[in-house]
Amino acid sequence: MTRTWVGIDIAKLKFDVAIVFEDKRNFHKVFANNQKGFIEFAKWLATFNLKDPHFCLEATGIYGYELAYFLHAKAYRVSVINPARIKAYAASEGVRNKTDKIDSYVISRFCKSHDPKDWVHLLLMCMNCRACIAVYKVYKRILHVLITGLKAALQKVNQLKKSGRIMLRI
């Protein structure tokens, strides 16, 4: 299976895509940064019959997250990278020119060489947090019931002890 890395340079109105294959083939294309562009992008990707591609894009505020959600919903591996890391990587490669096309290739090569962590969909994070909070609340209620029961039992023991009906020897 040929590994594939997809670098995406995001802008407000468009995004540049660079696909880099392990066998050194590469392709570039530009799409509109909207739902129509995402669908065209998906159709274009389908022509390559990619096996487990790794998509990387810069964290550029709100512009890239809609595309990241779109790719994540299609069960692709997505990484959203701090732009400072990409800039430092480009400098380390000696890249002097800066165009959207060049940036998309730099991002794909960064993705290949660094294998960055997968992006976590914010909604999934919230769902996980909610699940953890729900479990915490259940345990908190159980603990409260146990403490209340122990306090009541201790009170009863103390009452019996004071009345002389029970003698405790330790």
Secondary structure as UniProt FT lines:
FT   STRAND          4..10
FT   STRAND          14..21
FT   TURN            22..23
FT   STRAND          26..32
FT   HELIX           35..46
FT   TURN            47..49
FT   STRAND          54..58
FT   HELIX           62..73
FT   TURN            74..75
FT   STRAND          77..81
FT   HELIX           83..92
FT   TURN            93..94
FT   HELIX           100..114
FT   HELIX           122..163
//
